[in-house]
Amino acid sequence: MTEAPDPPQPIAAVLADVDGTLVTSAKVVTTRAMEAIEQLHQRGVLFAITSGRPPRGMRMLVHPLEMHGPMAAFNGGIIVQPDMTIADELPIPADVAPAVIDVIRAHGLYPWIYRGTEWYVTDPDAPHAVVRANPAPSADPRSPAGG
């Protein structure tokens, strides 16, 4: 005799990426996405978002998506609540950061420094830097602590 399969477990949470998933290339949240999220809320399913964006770049989504739970910004490097308070973060130790920046530069890349809820760049002419980030906070761009 074959045993009946276990009933499917209810979905407890849904985690969605922001750009290209919830937000169109025109930076618009579609009505369809908002309706789907509302259905999740009605069913008691936790809805959370994640993005490479800094927290302030996710603030525009809090009201339209009725965010109540945590949001992962900076590719998961920091978790913030809808009011932008920091719930958790994974910082690189200050004494290690200069060596990491040197390695990034040695590969011809532009270091971005995330500190708290802010995003800093070491080259204001780097791709994406002008619109989205702040200049590095010190004369030594390798110093994420602000010199």
Long-range contacts (C-beta under 8 A, 24 or more apart in sequence): 11-43, 11-45, 12-45, 12-46, 13-45, 13-46, 13-47, 13-48, 14-40, 14-45, 14-46, 14-47, 14-48, 15-48, 15-49, 15-50, 15-72, 16-47, 16-48, 16-49, 16-50, 17-49, 17-50, 17-51, 18-49, 18-50, 18-51, 18-53, 18-58, 18-61, 19-51, 19-52, 19-53, 22-49, 22-61, 22-65, 23-61, 29-61, 29-64, 29-65, 34-64, 34-65, 37-65, 37-66, 38-66, 41-66, 41-68, 48-72, 50-75, 50-76, 51-75, 53-132, 54-114, 54-117, 54-118, 54-119, 54-132, 54-133, 55-80, 55-84, 55-117, 56-84, 56-117, 56-118, 57-132, 59-84, 73-117, 74-114, 74-119, 77-114, 78-114, 78-116, 78-117, 80-117, 84-117, 86-116, 86-117, 89-116, 91-115, 94-144, 94-145, 97-142, 97-143, 97-144, 98-142, 98-143, 101-141, 101-142, 102-142, 111-141, 111-142, 113-144, 115-144, 115-145, 115-146, 120-144
